[in-house]
């Protein structure tokens, strides 16, 4: 990879899913490629009890990986959270999530989604941990639930943000959230997101992959991995007329503010 010294140890992938079968055969090599691409830290997010516990095991195996634990909205119908609160005392856990609302697929009923999301927001507040939020086609309900259940005593991030400038500004202004931007930014037809990423305050933007999903150009349609966060960083730099290394440094500083416990697990300066 060209000019690797310019990148080494400055990027953070704030949202990944490393526990699944997609990485079972080459996870160590994947982590190595991420390090070679300049990634200093990765937050691997759970989606239920099994995947949350799996992220804790990954954090033991790979010091640059930190765990987030929670229940994805798709899995809300059958969820209980009795297992979750004890894990929030674990030093390997840097956030609660992935949690939220998804009315696009409605794999779980909206009622169950709202209930489980609200309970997780309250747990995050009780433990002063950041919340990792998934939202699709549900931004009005997201605003209502944040207003009622988000304690604001720790940051939150709306991950995989692909909406307009107006939506992003509303949630930054009203709730102080960060916005997680990933490979969709590299798609040429993502005009609203590109406009938002150009105009929203850089201080509230963090980078992510959501791997193994949503690989950026030039790997669109293939398995995504943490090292590919670099390509999103480069596009964001072009959009904002900034050097990619400056975007990397700023977004990584933002990631440390978003996840205060992450600094202990990373080499980000």
Buried (B, 14 or more C-beta within 10 A) or exposed (E): EEEEEEBBBBBBBBBBBBBEEBBEEEBEEBBEBBBEBBBBBBBBBBBBBEBBBBBBEBBEEBEBBBBBBBBBBBBBEEBEBEBBEEBBEEEBBBBBBBBBBBBEEEEBEBEBBBBBBBBBBBBBBEBEBBBBBBBBEBBEBBBEBBEEBBBEEBBBBBBBBBBEBEBBBBBBEEBEBBBBBBBBBBBEEBEBBBBBBBEBEBEBBBBBBBBBBBBBBEBBEEBBBBBBBBBBBBBBBEBBEBEBBBBBBBBBBBBBBBBBBBBEBBBBE
